[in-house]
Amino acid sequence: MPGRRDPDPLRDRALRRLRAAERALHHGRLPLLGRVLRRRAGLDPGGHFGGRQAPRAGGAVLRRAQRQPGDPQSRPGHHVGAGPGGAAPELLREPLRGGGGQAAGGQQDGYLDRPRPLSDALLSLVRRVLPAASAAREAPLTGGVSASVTRVEVELPSGETRQLVRRSLGPAEERAGIGIAAEFELQRALRATGLPVPEPLCLDDSRERFPDPVLLMEFVAGELATELGPGAVEPMARFLRRLHSLDPEGFELPAREDPRAGALAYLPGASSALREALAGFRWTPARVVLHGDFWPGNVLMAGGHIAAVIDWEDAALGDPLSDLACARLELRCAFGPAAADAFSQSYLDGRSVDPRALALWELYVSAAALPAMGAWGLEPQELEARRATTSAFLRRAAGALAGAGADPGDPALP
């Protein structure tokens, strides 16, 4: 559109991370940070979706998930997801103050403060899921990365207390990812396959009662995989393998970009050997459902199993090695090289993979991370360690692409 800036998801997510850090500092906490795909302002405005924006139906929904018998009917701009027979699914019951858990695409540590009564508009939305709800209140889940997320507590006439999660995105955040309406549809479709994702309960994207789209979903209790250490590696690998095995024809999502051009955008000082290797590499695009930001901070564990994988705003269709490379880098930074290699071995499950193709994506994700991580709110010592690990990861990938000892150029981009 003339006069409109092309969307740049990686840059926008880096800005959201900085804003999230500022909000968390206001609450006396630093957020859990770990995204790797970041973009500098002004580079490759198409972003990692290759410049494509997902087609929207009426400016809202990409594709409707198949409704189940008994699901409530919805009107335009108001979508309700229901459990069997149209009943709202049983939600986990915990006190509003304290307790671990998830904010389904925003924050995962369950830290709450400043509870407040629900607005009339939000209470009305809650009652589309729980008609008899009363005495409702909410409090922010701080430490988030992207969305505005709160935990909602409502009381029922029986005296039961139910927990929900409210998630909303502002205009910039909506443009940076697939959009909250698409997340609603995607999570419905993923749950229908049996994958552990939070159940989306109700979406209001009409902007009649709220300035931004609002999504209600179930609250999932669990512990971040970042807190469990290498024990989370095997369940994470199994989940990613299942996700990538889904039929992509059932999903309308943006396409992941060509990593060759993306890597060079982050490495303007790349050596001639690396440039020649990238230009000569015959990359064949693949097409599977991608999470887009698969790292331990987006995985909730309970009893040794994955309770939920959250934060689907960067989902796409593309090469499964992009998710694998992202996870490998994050696991290497969090738990060391042995955990990253164990993840690969479990994910591949005996299958072979072109090591140079994997190195291509590893070059891309590490080159994208290096110029942005200074804005992630990390402590100096942690930032230094992460930069060192990521730089080594980048140089190893460059060597695999262009030959042992190849210099990728200076990865310390401005």
Secondary structure as the mmCIF struct_conf table of DSSP 4:
data_model
#
loop_
_struct_conf.conf_type_id
_struct_conf.id
_struct_conf.beg_label_comp_id
_struct_conf.beg_label_asym_id
_struct_conf.beg_label_seq_id
_struct_conf.end_label_comp_id
_struct_conf.end_label_asym_id
_struct_conf.end_label_seq_id
TURN_TY1_P TURN_TY1_P1 PRO A 2 GLY A 3
HELX_LH_PP_P HELX_LH_PP_P1 ARG A 5 PRO A 7
HELX_RH_AL_P HELX_RH_AL_P1 PRO A 9 HIS A 26
TURN_TY1_P TURN_TY1_P2 HIS A 27 GLY A 28
HELX_LH_PP_P HELX_LH_PP_P2 LEU A 30 LEU A 32
TURN_TY1_P TURN_TY1_P3 ALA A 41 GLY A 42
BEND BEND1 LEU A 43 LEU A 43
TURN_TY1_P TURN_TY1_P4 PRO A 45 GLY A 46
HELX_RH_3T_P HELX_RH_3T_P1 GLY A 47 PHE A 49
TURN_TY1_P TURN_TY1_P5 GLY A 50 GLY A 51
STRN STRN1 ALA A 57 ALA A 57
TURN_TY1_P TURN_TY1_P6 GLY A 58 ALA A 60
STRN STRN2 VAL A 61 VAL A 61
BEND BEND2 LEU A 62 LEU A 62
HELX_LH_PP_P HELX_LH_PP_P3 ARG A 64 GLN A 68
TURN_TY1_P TURN_TY1_P7 PRO A 69 GLY A 70
HELX_LH_PP_P HELX_LH_PP_P4 ASP A 71 GLN A 73
STRN STRN3 ARG A 75 ARG A 75
TURN_TY1_P TURN_TY1_P8 PRO A 76 GLY A 77
STRN STRN4 HIS A 78 VAL A 80
HELX_RH_3T_P HELX_RH_3T_P2 PRO A 84 GLY A 86
HELX_LH_PP_P HELX_LH_PP_P5 ALA A 87 GLU A 90
BEND BEND3 LEU A 96 GLY A 98
BEND BEND4 ALA A 104 GLY A 106
BEND BEND5 ASP A 109 ASP A 109
STRN STRN5 LEU A 112 LEU A 112
STRN STRN6 ARG A 116 PRO A 117
HELX_LH_PP_P HELX_LH_PP_P6 LEU A 118 SER A 119
HELX_RH_AL_P HELX_RH_AL_P2 ASP A 120 VAL A 126
TURN_TY1_P TURN_TY1_P9 ARG A 127 VAL A 129
BEND BEND6 LEU A 130 LEU A 130
TURN_TY1_P TURN_TY1_P10 PRO A 131 ALA A 132
STRN STRN7 SER A 134 PRO A 140
STRN STRN8 LEU A 141 LEU A 141
BEND BEND7 GLY A 143 GLY A 143
BEND BEND8 VAL A 145 ALA A 147
STRN STRN9 SER A 148 GLU A 155
TURN_TY1_P TURN_TY1_P11 PRO A 157 SER A 158
BEND BEND9 GLY A 159 GLY A 159
STRN STRN10 THR A 161 SER A 168
HELX_RH_AL_P HELX_RH_AL_P3 PRO A 171 ALA A 176
BEND BEND10 GLY A 177 ILE A 178
HELX_RH_AL_P HELX_RH_AL_P4 ILE A 180 ALA A 192
TURN_TY1_P TURN_TY1_P12 THR A 193 GLY A 194
HELX_LH_PP_P HELX_LH_PP_P7 PRO A 198 GLU A 199
STRN STRN11 PRO A 200 ASP A 204
BEND BEND11 SER A 206 SER A 206
BEND BEND12 GLU A 208 ASP A 212
STRN STRN12 VAL A 214 GLU A 218
STRN STRN13 GLU A 223 LEU A 224
HELX_RH_AL_P HELX_RH_AL_P5 ALA A 225 LEU A 228
HELX_RH_3T_P HELX_RH_3T_P3 GLY A 229 ALA A 232
HELX_RH_AL_P HELX_RH_AL_P6 VAL A 233 HIS A 244
TURN_TY1_P TURN_TY1_P13 SER A 245 SER A 245
BEND BEND13 LEU A 246 LEU A 246
HELX_RH_3T_P HELX_RH_3T_P4 PRO A 248 GLY A 250
HELX_LH_PP_P HELX_LH_PP_P8 PRO A 254 PRO A 254
STRN STRN14 ALA A 255 ALA A 255
HELX_LH_PP_P HELX_LH_PP_P9 ARG A 256 ASP A 258
HELX_RH_AL_P HELX_RH_AL_P7 PRO A 259 TYR A 266
TURN_TY1_P TURN_TY1_P14 PRO A 268 GLY A 269
HELX_RH_AL_P HELX_RH_AL_P8 SER A 272 GLY A 280
STRN STRN15 VAL A 288 LEU A 290
BEND BEND14 GLY A 292 ASP A 293
BEND BEND15 TRP A 295 TRP A 295
HELX_RH_3T_P HELX_RH_3T_P5 PRO A 296 ASN A 298
STRN STRN16 VAL A 299 ALA A 302
TURN_TY1_P TURN_TY1_P15 GLY A 303 GLY A 304
STRN STRN17 HIS A 305 VAL A 309
TURN_TY1_P TURN_TY1_P16 GLU A 313 ASP A 314
STRN STRN18 ALA A 316 GLY A 318
HELX_RH_AL_P HELX_RH_AL_P9 PRO A 320 PHE A 335
HELX_RH_AL_P HELX_RH_AL_P10 PRO A 337 LEU A 348
TURN_TY1_P TURN_TY1_P17 ASP A 349 GLY A 350
HELX_RH_AL_P HELX_RH_AL_P11 PRO A 355 ALA A 369
TURN_TY1_P TURN_TY1_P18 LEU A 370 ALA A 372
HELX_RH_3T_P HELX_RH_3T_P6 MET A 373 ALA A 375
BEND BEND16 TRP A 376 TRP A 376
HELX_RH_AL_P HELX_RH_AL_P12 PRO A 380 ALA A 402
TURN_TY1_P TURN_TY1_P19 ALA A 404 GLY A 405
#
